[in-house]
Amino acid sequence: MSPGHPPNPFHAGVSRRQFLGATAAAALTSSVRAESAGTHCSLRAGDLTAVIGDNAAHGQHRAGYNGVWGLQHAKGTRSLFVPTIAGLNLEHIVTGEHLEDSKTFFEPRNAPMTLTRLSDTAAELHQPPTPAFHVESWTRFTLAAPHYLDMDFRCRAHRDVFSRGYLSLFWASYMNAPEDKSMYFLGGLDPQKEMWTQLGTQWHNDQSTVRHRDDTFEMTFPEGGRDTLFKSFSLLRYDLPFFYGHFDDLVWIVMFDRAEGIRFTHSPSGGGADVERKTTNPAWDFQFLVPKPEVQKDHGFKVRTVLRSKCSREEIFAEFSKWKEGR
């Protein structure tokens, strides 16, 4: 952490009130500009406090888990994501090759990454071209009142390594032991359209990924090889590009600016176990698939997440509709 920045509220052992007070005081005594933020930085807007970080380890946070190290609502008592790992964690670059080598399989976790603090409410992660897949990426996180965390992602391939004709990127969000492990969305089986649908897989790598109703692209892989979440498909399909899940007295909604290329993925135990609560930490994940990627061309998408008090499905749908109309 660079000097002058407030402490990480999820790892420094300070109370939320102490942290918010320190943050407000720091804001009064220094102007905010784009600057190197070391391994992580804290952002605040409205009801939300977020910690954005790179691949470094810090305190109890483990190395390799970039993205949102912590996200907490003012009415909550703990972070939405498992404190030792992360949410919105860029985890895989997938071309269908190099699946057996763990370092390459998790290349975005292992390749160097830098963090820039842009303001009190925004920060950006930059990953230079990676060693195996030569994909460069930029991920900007922005908080907005009262309860929004936006993610704007773009990437650029610097070499044509796409022998199977596609590029896919995979994000994992390791949820902090919610009582309800399921993801919910509007979709269903083939005859069903826009029905509220529950996805709660029974074990890892089994019927894990839900595609859009019109998604017919088939990712190919070598024969055999390791099982993965992105190889395993559910019979369910989604119709509108958003999902939600319950966390304590809150709801977390994840909304995408498109359906094309977006796939939802679930694991009941991807985040390990919570010994104290005697349960597993599910993963509520997603993928961005680019058929026939072009070298030196930017590809990207936008996500808005909502962390707010529990509400009706009508209000959840209204959040999606409002964002869609306002873009």
Long-range contacts (C-beta under 8 A, 24 or more apart in sequence): 1-37, 1-38, 1-39, 1-40, 1-41, 1-58, 2-35, 2-36, 2-37, 2-38, 4-30, 5-37, 5-38, 5-41, 5-42, 5-117, 6-42, 7-42, 8-40, 8-42, 8-51, 8-58, 8-59, 8-69, 8-70, 9-42, 9-49, 9-51, 9-70, 9-72, 10-51, 10-69, 10-70, 10-72, 10-79, 10-83, 11-58, 11-59, 11-60, 11-61, 11-70, 11-83, 12-59, 16-49, 16-72, 16-74, 19-49, 20-44, 20-49, 27-120, 32-117, 32-119, 32-120, 33-119, 34-116, 34-117, 34-118, 35-116, 35-117, 36-114, 36-115, 36-116, 36-117, 37-115, 37-116, 37-117, 37-123, 38-115, 39-115, 40-69, 40-115, 41-115, 41-117, 41-123, 43-120, 43-121, 43-122, 43-123, 43-141, 43-143, 44-120, 44-121, 44-143, 45-120, 45-121, 45-143, 45-144, 45-145, 45-148, 46-143, 46-144, 46-145, 46-146, 46-147, 46-148, 47-73, 47-74, 47-75, 47-145, 47-146, 47-147, 47-307, 47-308, 48-72, 48-73, 48-74, 48-143, 48-147, 48-148, 48-149, 48-307, 49-74, 50-141, 50-143, 50-149, 52-115, 52-123, 52-125, 52-141, 53-86, 53-115, 54-113, 54-114, 54-115, 54-125, 55-109, 55-110, 55-111, 55-112, 55-113, 60-84, 61-85, 61-86, 64-106, 64-109, 64-110, 65-89, 65-109, 65-174, 66-90, 66-108, 66-109, 66-113, 66-125, 67-125, 67-139, 67-171, 68-141, 68-149, 68-173, 71-149, 71-307, 73-147, 73-250, 73-307, 73-308, 73-309, 75-249, 75-250, 75-309, 76-247, 76-248, 76-249, 76-250, 77-248, 78-176, 78-248, 79-176, 80-175, 80-176, 80-247, 80-250, 80-252, 80-307, 81-173, 81-174, 81-175, 81-176, 82-174, 82-175, 82-176, 82-177, 82-271, 82-272, 82-274, 82-281, 83-176, 85-174, 85-271, 85-272, 86-172, 86-173, 86-174, 87-173, 87-174, 87-175, 88-141, 88-151, 88-171, 88-173, 88-303, 88-305, 89-171, 89-172, 89-173, 89-174, 90-125, 90-127, 90-137, 90-139, 90-169, 90-170, 90-171, 91-170, 91-171, 91-172, 91-285, 92-168, 92-169, 92-170, 92-230, 93-130, 93-132, 93-133, 93-135, 93-167, 93-168, 93-169, 93-170, 94-166, 94-167, 94-168, 94-169, 94-170, 94-219, 94-230, 94-287, 95-133, 95-161, 95-162, 95-163, 95-164, 95-166, 95-167, 95-168, 96-163, 96-164, 96-166, 96-219, 96-220, 96-221, 96-222, 97-161, 97-163, 97-164, 97-222, 98-132, 99-221, 99-222, 99-225, 99-226, 99-228, 100-225, 100-226, 104-132, 104-133, 105-226, 107-131, 107-132, 107-133, 108-137, 108-169, 129-158, 132-161, 133-157, 133-161, 134-158, 134-159, 134-161, 135-167, 135-169, 137-169, 146-308, 147-306, 147-307, 147-308, 148-304, 148-305, 148-306, 149-304, 149-305, 149-307, 150-302, 150-303, 150-304, 150-305, 151-302, 151-303, 151-304, 151-305, 152-300, 152-302, 152-303, 153-288, 153-300, 153-301, 153-302, 153-303, 154-298, 154-299, 154-300, 155-298, 155-299, 155-300, 156-296, 156-297, 156-298, 156-299, 157-293, 157-294, 157-295, 157-296, 157-297, 157-299, 158-295, 158-296, 159-295, 160-295, 162-292, 162-293, 164-219, 164-220, 164-221, 165-291, 165-292, 166-217, 166-219, 166-289, 166-290, 166-291, 166-292, 166-293, 167-289, 167-290, 167-293, 167-299, 168-219, 168-230, 168-287, 168-288, 168-289, 168-290, 169-287, 169-288, 170-229, 170-230, 170-265, 170-285, 170-286, 170-287, 171-285, 171-286, 171-287, 171-288, 172-270, 172-283, 172-285, 173-254, 173-283, 173-284, 173-285, 174-270, 174-271, 174-272, 174-281, 174-283, 175-245, 175-247, 175-271, 175-281, 175-282, 175-283, 175-284, 176-247, 176-271, 176-274, 176-281, 177-274, 177-277, 177-279, 177-280, 177-281, 178-245, 178-246, 178-247, 178-248, 178-282, 179-246, 179-279, 180-245, 180-246, 181-245, 181-268, 181-280, 181-282, 182-245, 182-266, 183-243, 183-244, 183-245, 183-264, 183-266, 183-284, 184-243, 184-244, 184-245, 185-210, 185-238, 185-240, 185-242, 185-243, 185-244, 185-264, 186-238, 186-239, 186-240, 186-242, 186-317, 187-213, 187-236, 187-237, 187-238, 187-239, 187-240, 188-236, 188-237, 188-239, 189-235, 189-236, 189-237, 190-235, 190-237, 193-239, 194-239, 194-240, 196-313, 197-236, 197-238, 199-234, 199-236, 199-243, 199-264, 199-266, 200-266, 200-268, 201-234, 201-266, 201-267, 201-268, 202-268, 203-268, 203-269, 204-229, 204-267, 204-268, 204-269, 204-270, 205-229, 205-231, 205-232, 205-267, 206-232, 207-232, 207-233, 207-234, 207-235, 208-232, 208-233, 208-234, 208-265, 208-266, 208-267, 209-233, 209-234, 209-263, 209-264, 209-265, 209-287, 210-234, 210-236, 210-237, 210-238, 210-263, 210-264, 210-265, 210-266, 211-237, 211-238, 211-263, 212-237, 212-238, 212-239, 212-241, 212-259, 212-260, 212-262, 212-263, 213-237, 213-238, 213-239, 214-259, 215-259, 215-263, 217-289, 217-291, 219-289, 229-265, 229-267, 229-270, 229-283, 229-285, 230-263, 230-265, 230-287, 238-264, 240-320, 242-320, 243-284, 244-316, 245-284, 246-310, 247-307, 249-309, 249-310, 250-307, 250-308, 250-309, 250-310, 251-306, 251-307, 251-308, 251-309, 251-310, 251-311, 251-316, 252-284, 252-305, 252-306, 252-307, 253-305, 253-306, 253-308, 253-316, 253-319, 253-320, 254-284, 254-286, 254-303, 254-305, 255-303, 255-304, 255-305, 255-306, 255-319, 255-320, 255-323, 255-324, 256-286, 256-301, 256-302, 256-303, 257-301, 257-302, 257-303, 257-327, 258-301, 261-288, 261-289, 261-290, 261-291, 261-301, 262-286, 262-287, 262-288, 262-289, 262-301, 263-287, 263-289, 302-327
